Amino acid sequence: MSQEKSEWRRLANILGKLSTHGLSWLIKRIGTELRLPTTKLGQVLMCFNKSFYRVFSFPFRITLHLLFWNRGDSRTLHAFIDLDVCPITYDIVDFLLLATCEQKEKKLDNIHVVIAPGHDNGFKIEEPGFAHIYDHDSRRWRLKNLCIPIFDLVPNISGYTICTNRLQATFIWYMAKHVSPKDYTVLFPKMPKRRDLIDRARAGEVLLPFLRSPPQAIKYVESWLSHIAEDRRVICITLRESLYGPERNSNIDAWIKFARQLDPMMYQPIFILDTDTALETHSDDFSGLTIFREGAWNVCLRSAIYEKAWLSMGVVCGPTELCWYNQSCRYMFFISLDNLSEERIGLMKESGFDIGQQFIFAELLQQIVWQEDNLDNITSGFEGIRQQIEADESISSQ
């Protein structure tokens, strides 16, 4: 269907929804369309409204800067993570990397993260399938225990503010001299796009190094590994076992078989379970295998074991972003196009990924395998990268 027909169908559906949800729904929908447009008309109106808002708000910003000028803030980039448009996922790593790129461009000293609450109990309005699995309590937990700890992995973040309401976020926006994303306002929120990162890399910008595990997290993991692995090569296997998008889950049986067939004198496989199911009883037989349970709950410890592992493996999922943007991590992650819907593949292309190719910003020993994670593919993929790692280590030791 053409985009024009889709627009007309969307507008025609308004009458049906109006009769079902009432006038209050229509008023709320118009307000949302003006701020977060999904139609061409809405996008045109938003451009006009943003221009008007900037002109209208300029005197207030100047007045506040004169009254509350803080010289230190002139060297700080305020990175807004607006939960009215941003999801509570590991995608926050992309947002922070984009902010870091802008900070370097402007030659600023540091980044202060500002978290603005969304209109739906503090969050964005999610599609029903996601909202059913990750309700507001779940998203609130993920914000505090998944997203915020990621800030500790970004060396140039000096602090963060969790706003209690959007008025507080607006005040900070008025006061900030440097704001990320570019053209962001609280009234017209903007979500950073991963495609902007990919485009920067294509243009020759160097994105790595970026993430770095806290020194104390490294010490804890090194101490644990000295007892568990000793001198053996650590193979860290990340499992995905989510109710959302189950077609993208790990082939757990294949990964267990792979771990058992590794030479126990040379390798130490270590599993990190999916956080959503880490406390549940598993039917899979992990007997005799090592599980790093702390990694499912502590982002910094998860990042540290990725850094210290000889190789990290698994399927592409949220936590693997901690490896993508960490130059100290070697990895091999699988993604099967056969298991993805056309919509999901379209979203990946829209994000700038070259389907079937390695990430443009990745190092030599950071690899994506565009195949299903069955035992044969895992084994052959591991054998290939094993030889590359050993060759690299041989050159480095000379």
N, C-alpha and C positions, 0 to 999 in steps of 0.2 A: 504494500500500500504506500502511495506517495505521502510525503510529509504534509502536503496541503490537505489531503483527505483525512489524515490523522488528526490534524488541528481541528477540522470541522467536526469530526466524530467526538473529540474531547469536549468541544463546546456544546454539542448536542446532548452529551451525557449530563450536563449541568442541570437541565430541567428535571431529569429523572432523579438526580441526587437531591435537588431542591425539594421535591415532593416527599422524599424519604426522610431527609435530615432537617428540613425546615429552614427558615430565614437566617437563623443564627449561624448555621453551617455556611450559607452563602457569604455572609459578612466576613466570617473568619477566613474563608477560602480566598476572597478578594484581597484581604490583607496579606495573606501568605503569598499570593501571586505577585503582588506589588513588591515584596521583599525577596522572594525566591521564585522567580518566574520559570514556568515550564512551557509557556507558549511564546510565539514570536511577538505578539502584542505586549505580553508581559515584559519581555526583554527590552523592547523599545521604551516602554513606560519606565522601567527601572533605570535605564541610562539617563532619562530626563530627570527622574526623581533624585538620583545620586548627584547630578550636577547641581540641582537646586539645593539639595541638602548641604553640599560642600560650601556653596556660597553663603547660605543661611547660617551655617555653624562657624564660619571663619572668625567673626568677631569674638565669639565665645572662647574659641581656642586661644586667640591672642590674649584675651583678658586673663584667662587662667594661667597662661605661661608667664605673664607679667606678675601675677599675684603669688604663684607658687613655684617659681622657677627653681629647679634643682639642677645644679651644674652637672652632677654625676649622670643624670638621665640623658644628657646630650650625647653621651658616648654609648648608650644602650639601645639595642633593638628590642622593641616590645612585640613579641610573637603571639598573636591571638589564635587560640584554639577555640573556635566557637562551636559549642555543642548543639547549636541550632542547625548546623550543617555537617559537622564532623562526626564520624562514627567513633564509638569506644572500642577501637581495635588497634592492632600493631601498626596500622597505617599512620599512626602518630609519628612513627620514625621518619616517614617521608616528609611530613609537615616540618619536623625539626631540621631535617637536612636542607630543605628549601630555605628555611629561615637562616641557617648557617651560611648558605651561599650568599644570601642578601647581606648578612652581617659582614662577610669578607669583602663584598663589592663596595660597601660603604665605609670599610676600614674602621668598624666600630669595635669596642672593647669586649662586649659580652651581650648575652641575650637574657631577657626576662620574659618568661612565659606567662600569658594571661589566659585563664580558662573562663570563658563566658558561658553561663548556663543557657540551655535551650528552652523553648516555650512548652515542651511536653514534659512536665515534671523535671525540668533541668536538662533535658536531652532533645535530640531531633526526633521528628516523627518518622519512625521506621516502617518499612513494609511489614505487613501482618506476619509473614512467616518468620522473620527475624525477631519481631517484638514478642511473639509467642514463646520463643525459646529463651530470649534474653530480655526479661521484663525490666522494669525500672530498678528494682533491688539488685538484679544481676548487673546491670550497667553501672549502677553506683559503685558496686564492689569492684568491677573491672577498672573504673576510673581511678580509684584509690590504690588498688593493688597491682594493676597491670600498666596503666598509662603513666601515672605520675612517677613510679620508680624508673621509667625509661629516661627521665630527665638526668638521673645520676650517670647515665652512659654517655652523655654529651658534655665534654669538658668545658665548653664555653657558655653553659647556662649558669647564670649567677643566682637565680632564684625564680620563684613562681608565685602567682596569686590566683586563688580560686575565688572568683567573684560570687557573692551571695545572690546577686540579681544583675540584670542587664544594665540598670542605671549605674551601678558601680563600674561595670566594664566600660560604659560610655564615658564616665569621668576619667578613667585611666587612658582611654583612647584620646580624649581631648588633651590630656597632659603630655602624651607621648610625642616626642619629636620624630622618632623613626618607628614605623609600623610595618609588620609583616602579617599576612600577605599584602602585596602591593595593591593599593586601591581598596583595602578593607575598611569598612565602617561597621559599627555594631548594628545600626539600623538596616544596613544592606550587607549581611555577612557573606563571606567568601571562603570556600574550602580550597586549600592548596591542592594542586593536581600533580600526581606522580608523573604525568607526561612532561611537565615543566622540568623535572629532574632528567628524564630521558633526553629531552631536547638539549639541555645544557651539556650532557655528556656527548651527544652527537656533535655539538658545536666545538668540542675539544676541551671543555672544562673538566678538571680533575675533581671527582667527588670524594675519593678516598685519600687518606684515612678520615674516618668520621667517628663512629662509635668506639668507645673504649671502656672496658670493664673497670670498676673501681678497684684500686689496689688491695683493699681489705677483702673484697670478694675473691680476688685471685689467690690470696693467701689461704683463705678457707678451703677453696677447691683444691689447691695444690696439696694442702695437708691431708685432705680426704683421699685424693688420688694416690698419695704416697703409700697408703695402706691398702687401697683397693686394687690398683693397677701395678704398683711398683714400677718396673722398667718397661712394662708392656705398652704397646700402642693403643691409645684409647680411641675407640670408634663410638661416637655419640649418636644414638638413633632417636630422632624426634618422631613421636607418633601423633597422628591426628585422628580423633575419634569423636567428632562433633555431630550433634543432631541437625545442625544447619549445614546444608550442602553435603550430605553423607556420601555422595558419589565421589567426593574429593578426599575421602578418608584413606588412611593407610591400610595396606594389605598386611595386617598384623601377623597373620600366620607366616607369610613369606619372610617378614623381617625377623621373626623368631628363628625360623629355619636358617636364615643367613647367619644370624649371630651364633648359632650352635655349630655351624660348619667352619667358623673361623678357627685358626690354630690357637688354642688356649695358651700356648707357651709364648706366642708373639703378640696376640691381640687381647684387649679387654673391652668387649662390647658393653655399653652402658645405655639404658633406655631412659627417656624422659616421657612420661605419660601425658596425655591431653589433660589440661587443667580441669575441663568440664567433667571428666569421668575419673579423675585420679583417685578419688576416695571410694569409688564403687568397686564391687566385687567383679573381677574379670574372669571370663570363661577361658581366656587364652592361658596357655601353660608357660608361665615365666619362671618356673622352678629352676633353680641353679643359675639364673641370670641376674645381673645387677641392675637395679632401678634407682636412679637418682631422684628420689621423691621430692627433695627440696627444690629441684629445678622447675617443677610444675607450679610452684607457688611463689618463688622468689626470682624476679626478673634479673637482678644483678648476678645471682649465683648461676642462673641459666646462661647468661652471657659469658660468665667466667669459664664455665666448663666447655662452651663452644670454642673459646680462645685456646684452652689448654688441650683440647682433643687433637689427636693426630689427624682425624677426619670426622666431620659431622655429616650425617646422612638422614634421609627421610623423604617425605613428600613435601612439596611447596605448601606452606601454610603460614599463618600469622607470625609465629615465633621465628621462622627462618629469616625474617627481615633483620633479626639481630646479627645474622651471619652475613647477609648481603652487603651490609654497609660497614663491616668490620674487617679491615685489611689483614688482621691477624688470624682470621678464620679460614681454614680450608673446608670446602663443602662439596657435596654432590647431592642435589635434590631432584626428585622425580616429579614430573607432571604429565599426565596422560590426556591428550586432546580427545581421545575416544570417550573419556568419562565426563567431558565438559559440554554444557549446553552451548548452542550457538550464541545465546545472549552472553554467557560468560566469556566465550572467546572474543566476542565483539567488544566487551568491556576491556579485555586485556589489550586488544589492538588500539582501542581508544586511549588507553593509558600509555601507549607508546612502545609496548613490547613488540619485538620482532619474533613472531611465532616460529618456533623451531630453532632459534638462534640463542647464543649465550647473551647474558646481560651485557650491554655495551660498557658498563662501568666496572665489570668484574675483573678480578685478577686471573692469572692462568690456572691456578688450582682452586678456582671457585666456579663450579660447573652446574648447569642445569641439564638434565636428561629428559627429553620430551618423549618419554615412554611410560608405560604402565609399570608400577613397582611390583612386578612378579619376581619370583626367585631367580629366574634365568637373567632377566635384565639387571637386577641388583648385583648379581654375582659378576656378570661381564663388565658392568660399569665400574664396580669396585676394582676389578683386576686392571682395568685401563688406567684409572687414576692412581692406583697403587704404584704402578711402574713410573708414572710421571713424578709422583712425590719422592720416590726413592732416587730417581735421577736428579731431581732438584736438590735433595739433601746431599747427594754425592758431590755435586758441583759446589755447594755451599761449604762443605767440609774441607775442600782443597785450599 
